[in-house]
Structures are given as C-alpha cells and as structure tokens.
Amino acid sequence: MPIDLVPRNSYIERVLPFIDQKIIKVFTGQRRVGKSYLIFQIMNFVLENNKKAQVIYINKEDLAFSSIKTAQQLYDYVQLNKKNDKKNYVFIDEIQEISEFENALRSLLLDDNLDIYCTGSNADLLSKDIAGKLSGRCLEIVVYSLSYSEFLLFHKLENTTFSLEKYMKYGGLPYLKNLELKDEIVFEYLKNIYNTIVYRDVVSRYSLRNSPFLEQLILFLASNTGSIFSAKKISDFLKSQQVKIAPNQVQVYLSYLINAFIIHQASRYDLVGKRLFEIGEKYYFENLGIRHSVWGFRPQDKAKIIENAVFNHLLFKNNQVKIGVLHDSEIDFIAEKNGEKHYYQVALSINEQQTIDREFGNLLKIKDNYPKTVITFDAFKGNTFEGITCIDLKSFLSN
C-alpha cells in the first residue's frame, strides 16, 4: 500500500454511499489518471472502519497476477482467497485484461459477503462489457486527470498565475508530483504515457493495422482542438494531405480514441429545436499535457487551451456538457447537472468591444433564466454585464 496517498475527496465522497452495497463500483478513465490510487484510498477507508475486513486485491499490471487470464480463473482466485466469516472487499485493477470478466462479476455478485470494485481504461468497459449482463447492478465513476485545485494540492503550490500556467502546460497526471516540472522531463514522461495509451488501449485492443493514420488523426485533433468537425470534413482534409481514408473509418477511429479517454466528444445542441445535431462535434483532450507532448505548447493555441481546460473542469464537476447552437450564434458550453443548466462563453480576453458584444451578446439571446457566465483568462473584478457574470479562469478552476 503506498504511503504517500494524496486524497481525492470528490471521488471518495461519491463512492461512500455505495460501500457495502450489492453494486459493482467501476472506475474508468485514461491510464495514469490515478484510478489505482483511488482504490487504495477506498481500501484504507474500509480497513479503518472494519478492522476484520478481508481485502482481495488483483492488479493485472502486476506480473504476480499474470495467471488470471479468464473469467473462470478470476472467479476461482476470489473463491480461494475469501474468508467466509468476514466481509470481503474485492479490488480488481485493469479488469479489461481478463477475458470475459463480466461473467465472473455476475457470479461473484451473487455472494452477499463480497463487495466488488474494479478499474478499467476503456469507456465501453461499462457500456458494453459490463452493463449488458449486470444492468442496474453496477455504478460507473469516471476518473479524470487532476483538477486545478488538486494539482495545487499534489504539487504543494500556491494559487497564483504562475501555478495556473504550469497546470495549463503540463496537465494533471498525478505522477508529475514526483518529477521536476521542467519541459524536457515532463514532456518525455508524457510522451511515453501517450505511446502506452495509443498502442495498448487502441492499436492492440482493436487490432488496428493503420496506426500511422491514427497518429495523424490525433495530431489533427490537437491542431484543431475545440473546432467543429464532422468525420467527412476530417476525411476531406486528410485527403488534401495525401492521406486517403473513408469518413466512416474516421468515425470508427474517433470512437476508439474516445473509448481510450484520449479525447472527449462534445455534441452540438439546438437551443431552438431542443435536439442534438447528428453531425458536427467538437473534440477536447482529456489531458492537456499529453496534447502538448505530441503537438507542442504553442502561444497561438492559448485560446484553445483555455477552452479545453474549462471543458475538462465542467466534466470533473460531474456535468453533462454540450455545445449550444442558437440560430447563427454559438454558446461555447451548456453544462447540465441534476436538471439545472449553466451557460458559458470562454474568451482569451474581453478588452475589445467586438469581443464583448460577441461573448455577452450570444448569452443575452438565450431567453431562459438559467445562469450565464463569461470566463476569461484576464483577472476581472466588478459588476455583471446585464446580469451575466464574468469570472477569470483561475477563479473558475479554483471552484
């Protein structure tokens, strides 16, 4: 058990009501975002509150558990190690490495003396592999890279503009707290993580033959972070670069990247027609540091980076996030949680009247009474603009 655990309380609070319940707790997220350390924290909580608890831990990245390859072997291992006179807590790390693991989980769930937790690095772990056979008996909690507040806590930094710029540049992978925050060190580490994710969670998992195209696609998405694109537009652009691939194949590769949590997709929502558009989405990177490790940290991308950071924070706060379309105007983000909405516009600065008219004007066109906010990188303290709040990025991410 690691001795240097930094608590991620927002996730612990979400899982606490389900401890000792007959529900499988599934933690999904990109590799190295801290899923393993999160279940260590749950182990600590369990052992502190039940001194007699029996903990069974299986880590499929550890050679010690290489013999567990099938559902039957997983089931047999748990049966062999459980104690009938105690409450047993089963933790399975990177469960997707076990063939047909969902069959084992279904059987293990029948045992009232087992409380089951698992992690996985693929989004269709729950939607396809687990949910089909365990409908209503599993809970998914997506674990994201560190939020800005967590980044400050992990790195023991004060909340300053300098710290914010470090976060925007290097991203929020937890292990960075063990490294010196210098470009040549951090980006070397992040590039290796990127290669692991691409080749283990995409190329290997889906048996892809065209890995050069996959990397070209990732570079294209990095270059156009936050831009509206359809699979056809991406295909047409790549053809202009002498890379020929059909739009339906582009869509398939995009889904693989989404499943591996390299990118997130944001759909567009028609505020007038109250419907989602079938084409034209935006894509944002789960981890900005990984984006920069393959594309570079470029001054001209600052507006894109800020928008990506806002999107990630809204996800971290457990919102469903869409892009708003109102006639010929765009609302950067519609964040919805518990039936309540909040509209956001994101701008690098609001020093020019044209920018003020666009960002605040688009929000003023929305005729409902949900809160509306403009987020800008520049510090701002003052009144609202006709009831619309303006907040600087550092303050927003610190919430």
C-alpha angles and dihedrals in degrees: 000000000000114000097204099065113157108204120243095198099178090066095041090053090053094053099041096083090056100050110118091013123124091249124108110235110217121192113196131179146113118310115275096017089120106267092138093050089049092058089046087058090051089050089053091050092049094048093046091053099038114034091185096052118129112222119200112191126187120181113187091196089062116086088219089075098042091113091067101085106135139047091252092053091049091050092047093049093053092046091050095050103038122102115223093206094053140056107261122212114198120200119185117185119205092000093178087079089072116082114243090350091164090072090058092047091052091055095042091052089065089068110089090200094064128083110190132206128171141171132212139178099218129078096218088057088096102024096052114008100041110019094058093062100025102041111171093004101084136065124206121208114183112215115209134193114279116295116231092261090050090048090056090049095048094047096037091234132155117243098259136137088255090057091047091053090051090052093048091050103042103026128214112293104145096225091066087082086076094053134072107253098241125130097240092050102039099042092048089055094044093049089055091050089049091053091049092052095045097047101035102035100033116017096036098036094051097032092236119187098187100064093148089063090048091056091046089053092052091051090050091052091048090052092048101037110164095011122128112251140161125207088252093054090050090048092049092050093049090050088057086056091053092257110125119199133141121250092241090055090050088054091051093051091047090054090053091053090048092049090052090050093238089126137013124220122222116196124212119247125204106225091196100044093034093225141111118253113241095219136031114058136171125233128210131184120249089218122029093199091059090049090053093046091063101030105027133246101273128184092220089060096059095108091050091048092051091049091049091050092052091049091051092049092052089053091048088054087058098253128148103233128204137166113248124226119193110177103294095345130089128217108204097218140005107195116195129186130160091355093304124114135208124188121214136189119191123206135170089225140340099216095119125069092227090059092046091051092049101044099040093032093058091053092047089059090065107094102198125092101242115126119274127201138182114209119201133175092231118086113256134185120170147073128332122261103244089324096317113123122228119203134172120243096246092055092045094051091045091062 
